């Protein structure tokens, strides 16, 4: 029986891995940097527009959640969802696989 790729999850991995900033955003979140302005200031070359596109894509997939606080000035933070934690484990698995490929070469 021929096995086909899981369409939705494959598209998600391609979109996230294809965005060069997604992994950087995950690293920032893991270090406690959760506000967009702080993310842009922390990474050379990252622009607000590109960050917003990256965050929006991750929210659409359910990997991140956006938290808005009713304050003046407005405050927005991002957090990894429980599904996002599972997705990060998949990415960790891909990294381990790449290391094995590199060692075999």
N, C-alpha and C positions, 0 to 999 in steps of 0.2 A: 504494500500500500504506500503510495507516494504521500509524503508529508509536505504541507505547505507552511510558509512562514505565517505567524500570527500577525495579521494585517495591522491592527491598531497598536499593539505594543512595538512592533517593528518600526512603524512610522514614528512613534514617540521616541524611541532610542535614536533613530536617524536625526530627527529634528533637534533633540537635545545635544547629542554628540556633535552634530553639525554646527551648532552655535558655539563658537570658540570661547564665549564668555560664561556659559552655563556652569561649567566645572569651577570656574573662578568664583562665581556667585555662591556656589555650594560651600567652597572653602571659606569665604567671608562669613557666611551664616554660621558655620561651625566654630568660628573664632569669636562670635558674638557681635559681629558687624551686621546689623539688621535694618538700618535705615538707608534709603537709596543715595542720599547726598553723601553720606559717609563712605558708601561703596565706591562712588565715582571718585572721591578724593583719595581713596586707598589704592587705586589701581591706575597706573599710567596707561593712557590710551583708551580707557573706557569712557564713553560719553553717556550723557543722560538719555539720549534717544535710543542708543543701542541697548543700554541697561533696561529701559522700559520695555522694549521689544522682547528682550530675553525674559524678564520677569513675567510679562503678559503670557508668553508661550508656556512657561512653567506653571502658571496659574491655570491656564486652560487644560493642561494635562492633569491637574490635581496634585502636582508635586510640591508647589508652594502655596501658601495662603497669604493674602494681604489683610493687614489689620489697620484700620483707620481709627484714630482716637479723636473724639469731639473736643478739640482744643484749638486755641488760637495762639500762635500760628498752627496750622494743621500738622499733625504728626502721623506718619505712615511707617509701619514696620512689616517685615516679611519673615515668615517662619516656614519650616519644612513640615509638611503634613505627615500623618502616619503612613499614607500611601507613598509619599516622598521618601520616607525612611526605607521602605521596601525597594523602591526604585534605586536608591543610592547603593543598596547591597548588590543589585544587578550590575551597576557601574563598577563597583569594587571587584566583582567577578570578572568583568571584562578586562580590568587592569591586571589582575592575576594571570588571566589567559595570555595577555600581551607579554607579560614578563616571561612566561614559559616559552612563548614563541621566540622572544629575543634570545633566551638562553640556548635554545635549540639551533639557532642560526650560526 
